[in-house]
Amino acid sequence: MDTQKRATVYFEPDLHRALRLKSVASGRSISDMVNDAVKTALAEDAEDLAVFAERKSEKRLSFDTFVQGLERRGRI
């Protein structure tokens, strides 16, 4: 069984008020909403890391080289 850990988080007053209002409106605790938001952010990070790993073997192209190619082709 997972045990929850306590943490102190400080919110800007307007954000805290918004969280309290949403908590009441949704019938969920602020803690549940914050946990879900953090899980979502971490899941997005995991997706990004997976994409980076997939693209690891792609040829690298520097910004300078790309811009010079645009100039050579008369695009800029």
C-alpha positions as CSV (number, residue, x, y, z in Angstrom):
1,M,0.0,0.0,0.0
2,D,1.4,3.4,-1.0
3,T,1.6,6.0,1.7
4,Q,1.2,9.6,0.9
5,K,3.9,12.2,1.8
6,R,3.1,15.6,3.1
7,A,4.6,18.7,1.5
8,T,4.1,22.4,2.0
9,V,3.4,24.3,-1.2
10,Y,3.0,28.0,-1.4
11,F,0.6,29.4,-4.0
12,E,0.0,33.0,-5.1
13,P,-3.2,34.2,-3.5
14,D,-5.2,34.3,-6.8
15,L,-4.1,30.8,-7.7
16,H,-5.0,29.5,-4.2
17,R,-8.4,31.1,-4.5
18,A,-8.9,29.6,-7.9
19,L,-7.9,26.2,-6.5
20,R,-10.3,26.5,-3.6
21,L,-13.2,27.5,-5.9
22,K,-12.5,24.7,-8.3
23,S,-12.2,22.2,-5.4
24,V,-15.6,23.2,-4.1
25,A,-17.1,23.1,-7.6
26,S,-15.7,19.7,-8.5
27,G,-16.0,18.1,-5.1
28,R,-12.3,17.2,-5.2
29,S,-9.6,18.2,-2.7
30,I,-6.9,20.6,-3.7
31,S,-4.4,17.9,-2.9
32,D,-6.1,15.5,-5.5
33,M,-6.1,18.3,-8.1
34,V,-2.4,19.1,-7.5
35,N,-1.4,15.4,-7.6
36,D,-3.2,15.0,-10.9
37,A,-1.6,18.2,-12.3
38,V,1.9,17.0,-11.3
39,K,1.2,13.5,-12.8
40,T,0.2,15.1,-16.0
41,A,3.3,17.3,-16.2
42,L,5.5,14.2,-15.5
43,A,3.7,12.2,-18.1
44,E,4.4,14.9,-20.7
45,D,8.0,14.9,-19.7
46,A,8.2,11.1,-20.1
47,E,6.7,11.5,-23.6
48,D,9.2,14.2,-24.5
49,L,12.1,12.0,-23.3
50,A,10.8,9.1,-25.4
51,V,10.7,11.3,-28.5
52,F,14.2,12.5,-27.8
53,A,15.4,8.9,-27.5
54,E,13.7,8.0,-30.8
55,R,15.3,10.9,-32.6
56,K,18.8,10.4,-31.0
57,S,20.2,8.9,-34.2
58,E,18.9,11.6,-36.6
59,K,21.4,13.7,-38.3
60,R,22.1,17.0,-36.5
61,L,21.8,20.3,-38.3
62,S,23.0,23.5,-36.8
63,F,21.0,26.7,-37.0
64,D,23.8,28.4,-38.8
65,T,23.9,25.7,-41.5
66,F,20.2,25.7,-41.9
67,V,20.1,29.5,-42.4
68,Q,23.0,29.4,-44.8
69,G,21.1,26.8,-46.8
70,L,18.0,29.0,-46.9
71,E,20.1,31.9,-48.2
72,R,21.8,29.7,-50.8
73,R,18.4,28.6,-52.2
74,G,17.2,32.2,-52.3
75,R,14.6,31.6,-49.6
76,I,15.8,34.5,-47.5
